[in-house]
Amino acid sequence: MMAEKTLKKPKSRTGVVVSDKMDKTAVVSVERRSPHPVFKKIITTSKRYYVHDENNQLHIGDRVKIVEGRPLSKLKRWRLGELLEKAQE
């Protein structure tokens, strides 16, 4: 019997653009809320992802959905899924 290959659904995250100074790259901060293991207080932790932005369309403050993909450089493993909300001018 041959083993069947199943395609996994790529991971996705929603976050806010915090830097757009690089060419074709944006930095997106994703916040995650989870309870402290001992004290059970809700803690907000954030992580920054380098995201491939082919058309340089992202600006600071935009809410975006990012999707995991193959490595594009040393730090970039995420690409832009969709622009959810533009930043307030």
PDB file of N, CA, C and O in Angstrom:
ATOM      1  N   MET A   1       0.830  -1.187   0.000  1.00  0.00           N
ATOM      2  CA  MET A   1       0.000   0.000   0.000  1.00  0.00           C
ATOM      3  C   MET A   1       0.869   1.244   0.000  1.00  0.00           C
ATOM      4  O   MET A   1       1.872   1.313   0.710  1.00  0.00           O
ATOM      5  N   MET A   2       0.483   2.215  -0.792  1.00  0.00           N
ATOM      6  CA  MET A   2       1.229   3.469  -0.845  1.00  0.00           C
ATOM      7  C   MET A   2       0.668   4.451   0.179  1.00  0.00           C
ATOM      8  O   MET A   2      -0.542   4.556   0.375  1.00  0.00           O
ATOM      9  N   ALA A   3       1.566   5.149   0.807  1.00  0.00           N
ATOM     10  CA  ALA A   3       1.132   6.156   1.777  1.00  0.00           C
ATOM     11  C   ALA A   3       0.595   7.367   1.020  1.00  0.00           C
ATOM     12  O   ALA A   3       1.234   7.869   0.095  1.00  0.00           O
ATOM     13  N   GLU A   4      -0.572   7.824   1.420  1.00  0.00           N
ATOM     14  CA  GLU A   4      -1.166   8.975   0.756  1.00  0.00           C
ATOM     15  C   GLU A   4      -0.602  10.259   1.335  1.00  0.00           C
ATOM     16  O   GLU A   4      -0.408  10.387   2.544  1.00  0.00           O
ATOM     17  N   LYS A   5      -0.344  11.208   0.441  1.00  0.00           N
ATOM     18  CA  LYS A   5       0.124  12.515   0.877  1.00  0.00           C
ATOM     19  C   LYS A   5      -1.086  13.388   1.166  1.00  0.00           C
ATOM     20  O   LYS A   5      -1.978  13.524   0.329  1.00  0.00           O
ATOM     21  N   THR A   6      -1.113  13.970   2.337  1.00  0.00           N
ATOM     22  CA  THR A   6      -2.188  14.890   2.663  1.00  0.00           C
ATOM     23  C   THR A   6      -1.607  16.288   2.792  1.00  0.00           C
ATOM     24  O   THR A   6      -0.612  16.498   3.486  1.00  0.00           O
ATOM     25  N   LEU A   7      -2.234  17.236   2.120  1.00  0.00           N
ATOM     26  CA  LEU A   7      -1.784  18.612   2.211  1.00  0.00           C
ATOM     27  C   LEU A   7      -2.328  19.236   3.479  1.00  0.00           C
ATOM     28  O   LEU A   7      -3.532  19.209   3.736  1.00  0.00           O
ATOM     29  N   LYS A   8      -1.426  19.799   4.270  1.00  0.00           N
ATOM     30  CA  LYS A   8      -1.842  20.462   5.498  1.00  0.00           C
ATOM     31  C   LYS A   8      -2.293  21.879   5.183  1.00  0.00           C
ATOM     32  O   LYS A   8      -1.750  22.535   4.293  1.00  0.00           O
ATOM     33  N   LYS A   9      -3.280  22.337   5.916  1.00  0.00           N
ATOM     34  CA  LYS A   9      -3.729  23.713   5.794  1.00  0.00           C
ATOM     35  C   LYS A   9      -2.653  24.604   6.420  1.00  0.00           C
ATOM     36  O   LYS A   9      -2.243  24.350   7.553  1.00  0.00           O
ATOM     37  N   PRO A  10      -2.182  25.643   5.713  1.00  0.00           N
ATOM     38  CA  PRO A  10      -1.114  26.479   6.277  1.00  0.00           C
ATOM     39  C   PRO A  10      -1.588  27.270   7.496  1.00  0.00           C
ATOM     40  O   PRO A  10      -2.756  27.648   7.593  1.00  0.00           O
ATOM     41  N   LYS A  11      -0.667  27.511   8.416  1.00  0.00           N
ATOM     42  CA  LYS A  11      -0.976  28.302   9.607  1.00  0.00           C
ATOM     43  C   LYS A  11      -1.258  29.742   9.191  1.00  0.00           C
ATOM     44  O   LYS A  11      -0.679  30.239   8.224  1.00  0.00           O
ATOM     45  N   SER A  12      -2.131  30.396   9.909  1.00  0.00           N
ATOM     46  CA  SER A  12      -2.396  31.805   9.645  1.00  0.00           C
ATOM     47  C   SER A  12      -2.511  32.552  10.970  1.00  0.00           C
ATOM     48  O   SER A  12      -2.909  31.983  11.987  1.00  0.00           O
ATOM     49  N   ARG A  13      -2.162  33.812  10.940  1.00  0.00           N
ATOM     50  CA  ARG A  13      -2.222  34.666  12.126  1.00  0.00           C
ATOM     51  C   ARG A  13      -2.789  36.025  11.705  1.00  0.00           C
ATOM     52  O   ARG A  13      -2.734  36.395  10.532  1.00  0.00           O
ATOM     53  N   THR A  14      -3.333  36.757  12.673  1.00  0.00           N
ATOM     54  CA  THR A  14      -3.835  38.104  12.433  1.00  0.00           C
ATOM     55  C   THR A  14      -3.072  39.067  13.333  1.00  0.00           C
ATOM     56  O   THR A  14      -2.935  38.834  14.534  1.00  0.00           O
ATOM     57  N   GLY A  15      -2.577  40.150  12.740  1.00  0.00           N
ATOM     58  CA  GLY A  15      -1.795  41.093  13.529  1.00  0.00           C
ATOM     59  C   GLY A  15      -1.782  42.480  12.931  1.00  0.00           C
ATOM     60  O   GLY A  15      -2.511  42.771  11.983  1.00  0.00           O
ATOM     61  N   VAL A  16      -0.938  43.342  13.500  1.00  0.00           N
ATOM     62  CA  VAL A  16      -0.839  44.739  13.111  1.00  0.00           C
ATOM     63  C   VAL A  16       0.578  45.010  12.606  1.00  0.00           C
ATOM     64  O   VAL A  16       1.556  44.561  13.203  1.00  0.00           O
ATOM     65  N   VAL A  17       0.674  45.747  11.503  1.00  0.00           N
ATOM     66  CA  VAL A  17       1.982  46.102  10.935  1.00  0.00           C
ATOM     67  C   VAL A  17       2.646  47.133  11.844  1.00  0.00           C
ATOM     68  O   VAL A  17       2.058  48.169  12.156  1.00  0.00           O
ATOM     69  N   VAL A  18       3.886  46.839  12.270  1.00  0.00           N
ATOM     70  CA  VAL A  18       4.612  47.771  13.139  1.00  0.00           C
ATOM     71  C   VAL A  18       5.794  48.419  12.434  1.00  0.00           C
ATOM     72  O   VAL A  18       6.333  49.411  12.924  1.00  0.00           O
ATOM     73  N   SER A  19       6.212  47.869  11.275  1.00  0.00           N
ATOM     74  CA  SER A  19       7.302  48.474  10.508  1.00  0.00           C
ATOM     75  C   SER A  19       7.127  48.124   9.037  1.00  0.00           C
ATOM     76  O   SER A  19       6.790  46.993   8.687  1.00  0.00           O
ATOM     77  N   ASP A  20       7.365  49.133   8.170  1.00  0.00           N
ATOM     78  CA  ASP A  20       7.285  48.907   6.727  1.00  0.00           C
ATOM     79  C   ASP A  20       8.476  49.547   6.009  1.00  0.00           C
ATOM     80  O   ASP A  20       8.378  49.907   4.836  1.00  0.00           O
ATOM     81  N   LYS A  21       9.587  49.684   6.711  1.00  0.00           N
ATOM     82  CA  LYS A  21      10.736  50.401   6.160  1.00  0.00           C
ATOM     83  C   LYS A  21      11.563  49.592   5.170  1.00  0.00           C
ATOM     84  O   LYS A  21      12.304  50.162   4.369  1.00  0.00           O
ATOM     85  N   MET A  22      11.442  48.262   5.218  1.00  0.00           N
ATOM     86  CA  MET A  22      12.233  47.423   4.317  1.00  0.00           C
ATOM     87  C   MET A  22      11.541  47.271   2.967  1.00  0.00           C
ATOM     88  O   MET A  22      10.332  47.469   2.857  1.00  0.00           O
ATOM     89  N   ASP A  23      12.309  46.920   1.947  1.00  0.00           N
ATOM     90  CA  ASP A  23      11.754  46.711   0.616  1.00  0.00           C
ATOM     91  C   ASP A  23      11.126  45.328   0.544  1.00  0.00           C
ATOM     92  O   ASP A  23      11.793  44.324   0.794  1.00  0.00           O
ATOM     93  N   LYS A  24       9.836  45.274   0.201  1.00  0.00           N
ATOM     94  CA  LYS A  24       9.069  44.038   0.042  1.00  0.00           C
ATOM     95  C   LYS A  24       8.966  43.215   1.329  1.00  0.00           C
ATOM     96  O   LYS A  24       8.710  42.012   1.279  1.00  0.00           O
ATOM     97  N   THR A  25       9.165  43.860   2.474  1.00  0.00           N
ATOM     98  CA  THR A  25       9.060  43.180   3.768  1.00  0.00           C
ATOM     99  C   THR A  25       8.381  44.104   4.765  1.00  0.00           C
ATOM    100  O   THR A  25       8.649  45.305   4.797  1.00  0.00           O
ATOM    101  N   ALA A  26       7.506  43.538   5.571  1.00  0.00           N
ATOM    102  CA  ALA A  26       6.877  44.276   6.660  1.00  0.00           C
ATOM    103  C   ALA A  26       7.020  43.448   7.929  1.00  0.00           C
ATOM    104  O   ALA A  26       7.145  42.225   7.868  1.00  0.00           O
ATOM    105  N   VAL A  27       7.000  44.114   9.077  1.00  0.00           N
ATOM    106  CA  VAL A  27       7.047  43.421  10.355  1.00  0.00           C
ATOM    107  C   VAL A  27       5.656  43.508  10.965  1.00  0.00           C
ATOM    108  O   VAL A  27       5.107  44.595  11.142  1.00  0.00           O
ATOM    109  N   VAL A  28       5.090  42.332  11.288  1.00  0.00           N
ATOM    110  CA  VAL A  28       3.735  42.254  11.832  1.00  0.00           C
ATOM    111  C   VAL A  28       3.812  41.732  13.258  1.00  0.00           C
ATOM    112  O   VAL A  28       4.444  40.708  13.517  1.00  0.00           O
ATOM    113  N   SER A  29       3.169  42.436  14.181  1.00  0.00           N
ATOM    114  CA  SER A  29       3.114  42.021  15.576  1.00  0.00           C
ATOM    115  C   SER A  29       1.792  41.303  15.828  1.00  0.00           C
ATOM    116  O   SER A  29       0.717  41.847  15.574  1.00  0.00           O
ATOM    117  N   VAL A  30       1.889  40.068  16.334  1.00  0.00           N
ATOM    118  CA  VAL A  30       0.708  39.258  16.613  1.00  0.00           C
ATOM    119  C   VAL A  30       0.604  39.075  18.125  1.00  0.00           C
ATOM    120  O   VAL A  30       1.548  38.616  18.768  1.00  0.00           O
ATOM    121  N   GLU A  31      -0.547  39.434  18.689  1.00  0.00           N
ATOM    122  CA  GLU A  31      -0.762  39.297  20.126  1.00  0.00           C
ATOM    123  C   GLU A  31      -1.523  38.008  20.422  1.00  0.00           C
ATOM    124  O   GLU A  31      -2.425  37.612  19.684  1.00  0.00           O
ATOM    125  N   ARG A  32      -1.132  37.369  21.521  1.00  0.00           N
ATOM    126  CA  ARG A  32      -1.760  36.120  21.942  1.00  0.00           C
ATOM    127  C   ARG A  32      -2.079  36.239  23.423  1.00  0.00           C
ATOM    128  O   ARG A  32      -1.239  36.674  24.210  1.00  0.00           O
ATOM    129  N   ARG A  33      -3.291  35.852  23.804  1.00  0.00           N
ATOM    130  CA  ARG A  33      -3.714  35.930  25.209  1.00  0.00           C
ATOM    131  C   ARG A  33      -3.845  34.525  25.773  1.00  0.00           C
ATOM    132  O   ARG A  33      -4.517  33.672  25.192  1.00  0.00           O
ATOM    133  N   SER A  34      -3.196  34.290  26.914  1.00  0.00           N
ATOM    134  CA  SER A  34      -3.275  32.973  27.546  1.00  0.00           C
ATOM    135  C   SER A  34      -3.168  33.140  29.064  1.00  0.00           C
ATOM    136  O   SER A  34      -2.563  34.100  29.543  1.00  0.00           O
ATOM    137  N   PRO A  35      -3.748  32.216  29.813  1.00  0.00           N
ATOM    138  CA  PRO A  35      -3.667  32.326  31.267  1.00  0.00           C
ATOM    139  C   PRO A  35      -2.289  31.908  31.792  1.00  0.00           C
ATOM    140  O   PRO A  35      -1.647  31.013  31.243  1.00  0.00           O
ATOM    141  N   HIS A  36      -1.854  32.570  32.860  1.00  0.00           N
ATOM    142  CA  HIS A  36      -0.602  32.201  33.520  1.00  0.00           C
ATOM    143  C   HIS A  36      -0.772  30.791  34.098  1.00  0.00           C
ATOM    144  O   HIS A  36      -1.815  30.488  34.678  1.00  0.00           O
ATOM    145  N   PRO A  37       0.249  29.917  33.946  1.00  0.00           N
ATOM    146  CA  PRO A  37       0.096  28.528  34.380  1.00  0.00           C
ATOM    147  C   PRO A  37      -0.205  28.348  35.869  1.00  0.00           C
ATOM    148  O   PRO A  37      -0.888  27.395  36.243  1.00  0.00           O
ATOM    149  N   VAL A  38       0.286  29.236  36.718  1.00  0.00           N
ATOM    150  CA  VAL A  38       0.068  29.090  38.159  1.00  0.00           C
ATOM    151  C   VAL A  38      -1.029  30.022  38.658  1.00  0.00           C
ATOM    152  O   VAL A  38      -1.939  29.593  39.367  1.00  0.00           O
ATOM    153  N   PHE A  39      -0.942  31.311  38.283  1.00  0.00           N
ATOM    154  CA  PHE A  39      -1.828  32.316  38.861  1.00  0.00           C
ATOM    155  C   PHE A  39      -3.101  32.546  38.058  1.00  0.00           C
ATOM    156  O   PHE A  39      -4.008  33.231  38.532  1.00  0.00           O
ATOM    157  N   LYS A  40      -3.188  31.995  36.864  1.00  0.00           N
ATOM    158  CA  LYS A  40      -4.384  32.046  36.007  1.00  0.00           C
ATOM    159  C   LYS A  40      -4.777  33.444  35.535  1.00  0.00           C
ATOM    160  O   LYS A  40      -5.856  33.622  34.968  1.00  0.00           O
ATOM    161  N   LYS A  41      -3.919  34.435  35.760  1.00  0.00           N
ATOM    162  CA  LYS A  41      -4.198  35.762  35.226  1.00  0.00           C
ATOM    163  C   LYS A  41      -3.956  35.739  33.718  1.00  0.00           C
ATOM    164  O   LYS A  41      -3.013  35.097  33.254  1.00  0.00           O
ATOM    165  N   ILE A  42      -4.797  36.432  32.948  1.00  0.00           N
ATOM    166  CA  ILE A  42      -4.645  36.477  31.500  1.00  0.00           C
ATOM    167  C   ILE A  42      -3.447  37.362  31.152  1.00  0.00           C
ATOM    168  O   ILE A  42      -3.378  38.521  31.560  1.00  0.00           O
ATOM    169  N   ILE A  43      -2.510  36.798  30.395  1.00  0.00           N
ATOM    170  CA  ILE A  43      -1.297  37.500  30.000  1.00  0.00           C
ATOM    171  C   ILE A  43      -1.317  37.688  28.486  1.00  0.00           C
ATOM    172  O   ILE A  43      -1.622  36.756  27.741  1.00  0.00           O
ATOM    173  N   THR A  44      -0.990  38.892  28.040  1.00  0.00           N
ATOM    174  CA  THR A  44      -0.905  39.166  26.615  1.00  0.00           C
ATOM    175  C   THR A  44       0.558  39.132  26.203  1.00  0.00           C
ATOM    176  O   THR A  44       1.373  39.908  26.701  1.00  0.00           O
ATOM    177  N   THR A  45       0.885  38.218  25.283  1.00  0.00           N
ATOM    178  CA  THR A  45       2.242  38.149  24.755  1.00  0.00           C
ATOM    179  C   THR A  45       2.194  38.477  23.277  1.00  0.00           C
ATOM    180  O   THR A  45       1.218  38.165  22.595  1.00  0.00           O
ATOM    181  N   SER A  46       3.247  39.107  22.784  1.00  0.00           N
ATOM    182  CA  SER A  46       3.278  39.454  21.370  1.00  0.00           C
ATOM    183  C   SER A  46       4.531  38.876  20.724  1.00  0.00           C
ATOM    184  O   SER A  46       5.562  38.699  21.374  1.00  0.00           O
ATOM    185  N   LYS A  47       4.420  38.588  19.440  1.00  0.00           N
ATOM    186  CA  LYS A  47       5.535  38.056  18.677  1.00  0.00           C
ATOM    187  C   LYS A  47       5.564  38.780  17.344  1.00  0.00           C
ATOM    188  O   LYS A  47       4.518  39.076  16.766  1.00  0.00           O
ATOM    189  N   ARG A  48       6.770  39.065  16.856  1.00  0.00           N
ATOM    190  CA  ARG A  48       6.929  39.798  15.604  1.00  0.00           C
ATOM    191  C   ARG A  48       7.315  38.834  14.486  1.00  0.00           C
ATOM    192  O   ARG A  48       8.212  38.006  14.646  1.00  0.00           O
ATOM    193  N   TYR A  49       6.632  38.953  13.365  1.00  0.00           N
ATOM    194  CA  TYR A  49       6.899  38.120  12.195  1.00  0.00           C
ATOM    195  C   TYR A  49       7.318  38.999  11.027  1.00  0.00           C
ATOM    196  O   TYR A  49       6.742  40.065  10.807  1.00  0.00           O
ATOM    197  N   TYR A  50       8.329  38.548  10.274  1.00  0.00           N
ATOM    198  CA  TYR A  50       8.729  39.213   9.042  1.00  0.00           C
ATOM    199  C   TYR A  50       7.872  38.649   7.924  1.00  0.00           C
ATOM    200  O   TYR A  50       7.846  37.438   7.706  1.00  0.00           O
ATOM    201  N   VAL A  51       7.167  39.530   7.210  1.00  0.00           N
ATOM    202  CA  VAL A  51       6.172  39.121   6.227  1.00  0.00           C
ATOM    203  C   VAL A  51       6.559  39.636   4.847  1.00  0.00           C
ATOM    204  O   VAL A  51       6.975  40.784   4.694  1.00  0.00           O
ATOM    205  N   HIS A  52       6.416  38.767   3.840  1.00  0.00           N
ATOM    206  CA  HIS A  52       6.708  39.156   2.459  1.00  0.00           C
ATOM    207  C   HIS A  52       5.555  39.990   1.916  1.00  0.00           C
ATOM    208  O   HIS A  52       4.410  39.540   1.887  1.00  0.00           O
ATOM    209  N   ASP A  53       5.869  41.209   1.485  1.00  0.00           N
ATOM    210  CA  ASP A  53       4.887  42.154   0.948  1.00  0.00           C
ATOM    211  C   ASP A  53       5.341  42.537  -0.459  1.00  0.00           C
ATOM    212  O   ASP A  53       6.050  43.527  -0.639  1.00  0.00           O
ATOM    213  N   GLU A  54       4.933  41.758  -1.444  1.00  0.00           N
ATOM    214  CA  GLU A  54       5.454  41.880  -2.813  1.00  0.00           C
ATOM    215  C   GLU A  54       5.287  43.275  -3.400  1.00  0.00           C
ATOM    216  O   GLU A  54       6.196  43.782  -4.056  1.00  0.00           O
ATOM    217  N   ASN A  55       4.127  43.906  -3.170  1.00  0.00           N
ATOM    218  CA  ASN A  55       3.839  45.197  -3.809  1.00  0.00           C
ATOM    219  C   ASN A  55       4.071  46.404  -2.902  1.00  0.00           C
ATOM    220  O   ASN A  55       3.699  47.521  -3.260  1.00  0.00           O
ATOM    221  N   ASN A  56       4.674  46.201  -1.747  1.00  0.00           N
ATOM    222  CA  ASN A  56       4.898  47.277  -0.778  1.00  0.00           C
ATOM    223  C   ASN A  56       3.598  48.035  -0.475  1.00  0.00           C
ATOM    224  O   ASN A  56       3.591  49.266  -0.428  1.00  0.00           O
ATOM    225  N   GLN A  57       2.507  47.302  -0.272  1.00  0.00           N
ATOM    226  CA  GLN A  57       1.203  47.930  -0.045  1.00  0.00           C
ATOM    227  C   GLN A  57       0.877  48.128   1.428  1.00  0.00           C
ATOM    228  O   GLN A  57      -0.081  48.829   1.752  1.00  0.00           O
ATOM    229  N   LEU A  58       1.651  47.527   2.330  1.00  0.00           N
ATOM    230  CA  LEU A  58       1.353  47.628   3.758  1.00  0.00           C
ATOM    231  C   LEU A  58       1.975  48.880   4.363  1.00  0.00           C
ATOM    232  O   LEU A  58       3.057  49.315   3.967  1.00  0.00           O
ATOM    233  N   HIS A  59       1.260  49.448   5.336  1.00  0.00           N
ATOM    234  CA  HIS A  59       1.742  50.615   6.063  1.00  0.00           C
ATOM    235  C   HIS A  59       1.518  50.393   7.553  1.00  0.00           C
ATOM    236  O   HIS A  59       0.711  49.550   7.946  1.00  0.00           O
ATOM    237  N   ILE A  60       2.228  51.146   8.375  1.00  0.00           N
ATOM    238  CA  ILE A  60       2.142  50.993   9.828  1.00  0.00           C
ATOM    239  C   ILE A  60       0.700  51.188  10.286  1.00  0.00           C
ATOM    240  O   ILE A  60       0.043  52.154   9.898  1.00  0.00           O
ATOM    241  N   GLY A  61       0.214  50.264  11.116  1.00  0.00           N
ATOM    242  CA  GLY A  61      -1.130  50.344  11.662  1.00  0.00           C
ATOM    243  C   GLY A  61      -2.152  49.487  10.940  1.00  0.00           C
ATOM    244  O   GLY A  61      -3.258  49.304  11.448  1.00  0.00           O
ATOM    245  N   ASP A  62      -1.816  48.953   9.765  1.00  0.00           N
ATOM    246  CA  ASP A  62      -2.749  48.093   9.032  1.00  0.00           C
ATOM    247  C   ASP A  62      -2.951  46.779   9.772  1.00  0.00           C
ATOM    248  O   ASP A  62      -2.000  46.222  10.320  1.00  0.00           O
ATOM    249  N   ARG A  63      -4.211  46.270   9.793  1.00  0.00           N
ATOM    250  CA  ARG A  63      -4.494  44.933  10.326  1.00  0.00           C
ATOM    251  C   ARG A  63      -4.452  43.968   9.157  1.00  0.00           C
ATOM    252  O   ARG A  63      -5.118  44.180   8.143  1.00  0.00           O
ATOM    253  N   VAL A  64      -3.658  42.895   9.301  1.00  0.00           N
ATOM    254  CA  VAL A  64      -3.471  41.963   8.199  1.00  0.00           C
ATOM    255  C   VAL A  64      -3.594  40.520   8.676  1.00  0.00           C
ATOM    256  O   VAL A  64      -3.431  40.222   9.859  1.00  0.00           O
ATOM    257  N   LYS A  65      -3.885  39.636   7.729  1.00  0.00           N
ATOM    258  CA  LYS A  65      -3.846  38.201   7.973  1.00  0.00           C
ATOM    259  C   LYS A  65      -2.626  37.680   7.236  1.00  0.00           C
ATOM    260  O   LYS A  65      -2.467  37.930   6.041  1.00  0.00           O
ATOM    261  N   ILE A  66      -1.749  36.946   7.950  1.00  0.00           N
ATOM    262  CA  ILE A  66      -0.541  36.410   7.330  1.00  0.00           C
ATOM    263  C   ILE A  66      -0.626  34.887   7.282  1.00  0.00           C
ATOM    264  O   ILE A  66      -1.271  34.264   8.125  1.00  0.00           O
ATOM    265  N   VAL A  67       0.030  34.299   6.290  1.00  0.00           N
ATOM    266  CA  VAL A  67      -0.039  32.860   6.053  1.00  0.00           C
ATOM    267  C   VAL A  67       1.382  32.306   5.994  1.00  0.00           C
ATOM    268  O   VAL A  67       2.267  32.900   5.379  1.00  0.00           O
ATOM    269  N   GLU A  68       1.585  31.166   6.637  1.00  0.00           N
ATOM    270  CA  GLU A  68       2.903  30.537   6.639  1.00  0.00           C
ATOM    271  C   GLU A  68       3.199  29.930   5.274  1.00  0.00           C
ATOM    272  O   GLU A  68       2.304  29.433   4.591  1.00  0.00           O
ATOM    273  N   GLY A  69       4.472  29.982   4.890  1.00  0.00           N
ATOM    274  CA  GLY A  69       4.883  29.417   3.610  1.00  0.00           C
ATOM    275  C   GLY A  69       6.326  28.955   3.662  1.00  0.00           C
ATOM    276  O   GLY A  69       6.916  28.832   4.735  1.00  0.00           O
ATOM    277  N   ARG A  70       6.882  28.702   2.496  1.00  0.00           N
ATOM    278  CA  ARG A  70       8.266  28.252   2.441  1.00  0.00           C
ATOM    279  C   ARG A  70       9.204  29.397   2.826  1.00  0.00           C
ATOM    280  O   ARG A  70       8.815  30.560   2.724  1.00  0.00           O
ATOM    281  N   PRO A  71      10.420  29.099   3.264  1.00  0.00           N
ATOM    282  CA  PRO A  71      11.362  30.162   3.619  1.00  0.00           C
ATOM    283  C   PRO A  71      11.723  31.019   2.407  1.00  0.00           C
ATOM    284  O   PRO A  71      12.087  30.498   1.353  1.00  0.00           O
ATOM    285  N   LEU A  72      11.618  32.333   2.568  1.00  0.00           N
ATOM    286  CA  LEU A  72      11.963  33.262   1.498  1.00  0.00           C
ATOM    287  C   LEU A  72      13.310  33.924   1.746  1.00  0.00           C
ATOM    288  O   LEU A  72      13.943  34.413   0.810  1.00  0.00           O
ATOM    289  N   SER A  73      13.749  33.943   2.990  1.00  0.00           N
ATOM    290  CA  SER A  73      15.059  34.485   3.347  1.00  0.00           C
ATOM    291  C   SER A  73      15.415  33.931   4.722  1.00  0.00           C
ATOM    292  O   SER A  73      14.757  33.016   5.218  1.00  0.00           O
ATOM    293  N   LYS A  74      16.450  34.483   5.331  1.00  0.00           N
ATOM    294  CA  LYS A  74      16.880  34.004   6.645  1.00  0.00           C
ATOM    295  C   LYS A  74      15.772  34.139   7.689  1.00  0.00           C
ATOM    296  O   LYS A  74      15.625  33.268   8.547  1.00  0.00           O
ATOM    297  N   LEU A  75      14.992  35.218   7.625  1.00  0.00           N
ATOM    298  CA  LEU A  75      13.977  35.479   8.645  1.00  0.00           C
ATOM    299  C   LEU A  75      12.539  35.370   8.146  1.00  0.00           C
ATOM    300  O   LEU A  75      11.622  35.205   8.950  1.00  0.00           O
ATOM    301  N   LYS A  76      12.325  35.459   6.832  1.00  0.00           N
ATOM    302  CA  LYS A  76      10.951  35.496   6.312  1.00  0.00           C
ATOM    303  C   LYS A  76      10.427  34.103   5.991  1.00  0.00           C
ATOM    304  O   LYS A  76      10.970  33.393   5.144  1.00  0.00           O
ATOM    305  N   ARG A  77       9.345  33.724   6.698  1.00  0.00           N
ATOM    306  CA  ARG A  77       8.647  32.472   6.405  1.00  0.00           C
ATOM    307  C   ARG A  77       7.152  32.711   6.257  1.00  0.00           C
ATOM    308  O   ARG A  77       6.391  31.755   6.107  1.00  0.00           O
ATOM    309  N   TRP A  78       6.721  33.951   6.296  1.00  0.00           N
ATOM    310  CA  TRP A  78       5.309  34.303   6.230  1.00  0.00           C
ATOM    311  C   TRP A  78       5.081  35.221   5.045  1.00  0.00           C
ATOM    312  O   TRP A  78       5.962  35.993   4.666  1.00  0.00           O
ATOM    313  N   ARG A  79       3.881  35.132   4.454  1.00  0.00           N
ATOM    314  CA  ARG A  79       3.516  36.014   3.359  1.00  0.00           C
ATOM    315  C   ARG A  79       2.156  36.628   3.660  1.00  0.00           C
ATOM    316  O   ARG A  79       1.409  36.138   4.507  1.00  0.00           O
ATOM    317  N   LEU A  80       1.856  37.691   2.963  1.00  0.00           N
ATOM    318  CA  LEU A  80       0.611  38.410   3.190  1.00  0.00           C
ATOM    319  C   LEU A  80      -0.566  37.587   2.689  1.00  0.00           C
ATOM    320  O   LEU A  80      -0.609  37.195   1.523  1.00  0.00           O
ATOM    321  N   GLY A  81      -1.526  37.327   3.582  1.00  0.00           N
ATOM    322  CA  GLY A  81      -2.743  36.623   3.191  1.00  0.00           C
ATOM    323  C   GLY A  81      -3.769  37.603   2.649  1.00  0.00           C
ATOM    324  O   GLY A  81      -4.185  37.507   1.494  1.00  0.00           O
ATOM    325  N   GLU A  82      -4.178  38.553   3.498  1.00  0.00           N
ATOM    326  CA  GLU A  82      -5.094  39.598   3.059  1.00  0.00           C
ATOM    327  C   GLU A  82      -4.999  40.801   3.974  1.00  0.00           C
ATOM    328  O   GLU A  82      -4.630  40.694   5.143  1.00  0.00           O
ATOM    329  N   LEU A  83      -5.339  41.940   3.415  1.00  0.00           N
ATOM    330  CA  LEU A  83      -5.373  43.189   4.171  1.00  0.00           C
ATOM    331  C   LEU A  83      -6.777  43.322   4.754  1.00  0.00           C
ATOM    332  O   LEU A  83      -7.744  43.496   4.013  1.00  0.00           O
ATOM    333  N   LEU A  84      -6.890  43.242   6.079  1.00  0.00           N
ATOM    334  CA  LEU A  84      -8.202  43.261   6.724  1.00  0.00           C
ATOM    335  C   LEU A  84      -8.721  44.675   6.932  1.00  0.00           C
ATOM    336  O   LEU A  84      -9.905  44.946   6.733  1.00  0.00           O
ATOM    337  N   GLU A  85      -7.825  45.579   7.336  1.00  0.00           N
ATOM    338  CA  GLU A  85      -8.255  46.943   7.664  1.00  0.00           C
ATOM    339  C   GLU A  85      -7.094  47.899   7.472  1.00  0.00           C
ATOM    340  O   GLU A  85      -5.992  47.660   7.966  1.00  0.00           O
ATOM    341  N   LYS A  86      -7.351  49.001   6.739  1.00  0.00           N
ATOM    342  CA  LYS A  86      -6.316  50.008   6.546  1.00  0.00           C
ATOM    343  C   LYS A  86      -6.183  50.850   7.809  1.00  0.00           C
ATOM    344  O   LYS A  86      -7.135  50.991   8.576  1.00  0.00           O
ATOM    345  N   ALA A  87      -4.992  51.408   8.015  1.00  0.00           N
ATOM    346  CA  ALA A  87      -4.740  52.260   9.174  1.00  0.00           C
ATOM    347  C   ALA A  87      -5.504  53.567   9.049  1.00  0.00           C
ATOM    348  O   ALA A  87      -5.733  54.047   7.939  1.00  0.00           O
ATOM    349  N   GLN A  88      -5.899  54.145  10.166  1.00  0.00           N
ATOM    350  CA  GLN A  88      -6.579  55.444  10.172  1.00  0.00           C
ATOM    351  C   GLN A  88      -5.580  56.521   9.802  1.00  0.00           C
ATOM    352  O   GLN A  88      -4.473  56.557  10.340  1.00  0.00           O
ATOM    353  N   GLU A  89      -5.954  57.378   8.908  1.00  0.00           N
ATOM    354  CA  GLU A  89      -5.054  58.474   8.472  1.00  0.00           C
ATOM    355  C   GLU A  89      -5.154  59.648   9.413  1.00  0.00           C
ATOM    356  O   GLU A  89      -4.479  60.657   9.215  1.00  0.00           O
TER     357      GLU A  89
END
